[in-house]
Amino acid sequence: MPKIVGAVQASAAILRVLAGSPPLRLVDIVALTGLNSSTALNILHTLCVEGLVRHDVPRRRYEIGEGLLKLGASAASDRRSAQVAAIMDELARSLGLSVLLWRMAGADDAELVAASAPANVNLSFPLLRRAPLLQGAVGRIFAIEAGLTAEELAAIYPTLGWANPPGLDAWLAQIADARRTGYACDRGNNNSGLFGMAVRVGGSGPSGHALAIAALGSISDAEVGGLVPRVSRAARMIAPFL
């Protein structure tokens, strides 16, 4: 049977006490953990060297260190990523379409941060791929999130590398429609033969993410009407994990 390591158990006791308290003196830690002063001091010194505990020398107090906070944040991030992936996988499976999560990456770029596709769909979307912020269906959503004026949009429009340009007036009208409805479509304008639809992720207020679906070929307006509530629901489910 595996042996319990006393020093590790004592370290855990100290970390638990520090996590639930304001900065503590050595004497406080000894009283709360039941460890002797020498053992507690040696463990605290080691935890400080490892960055898991911070020693405020002038005040003679100890508190949780940045290293432990980073470990906790990383674990929480992994859990959030798993939740997002599960939601996207279920949406992709139920729709039979590729599902993509994009985020605004600065003033000029959008970055693909997650993607899911059913087994029978042969579309590849490399993660962390960057694209011009206003490209595709996602770009129409991000045009709203960025708060760009019609004049600014008109200046950007020619630079977007359209496969089939929709025309400036039509594009601006689509952005206005997206502001009203909460979703936007790209019918082969960005990539020939590829349909895209995107919704903003989040409730009220600005959002730096958009959830999109992609399909080869075309999708009718009636089909879009059935897709929007399902994609929007998934976006609302994803929002708390971002």
Salt bridges, closest charged atoms under 4 A:
ASP28 OD1 - ARG25 NH2 3.00
ASP56 OD2 - ARG59 NH1 3.30
GLU63 OE2 - ARG54 NH1 2.43
GLU66 OE2 - LYS70 NZ 3.39
GLU90 OE2 - ARG93 NH2 2.61
ASP109 OD2 - ARG130 NH1 3.46
GLU111 OE1 - ARG103 NH2 2.84
GLU111 OE2 - ARG130 NE 3.41
GLU145 OE2 - ARG200 NE 2.95
ASP177 OD1 - ARG180 NH2 3.51
ASP186 OD2 - ARG140 NH1 2.92
ASP221 OD1 - ARG187 NH2 2.76
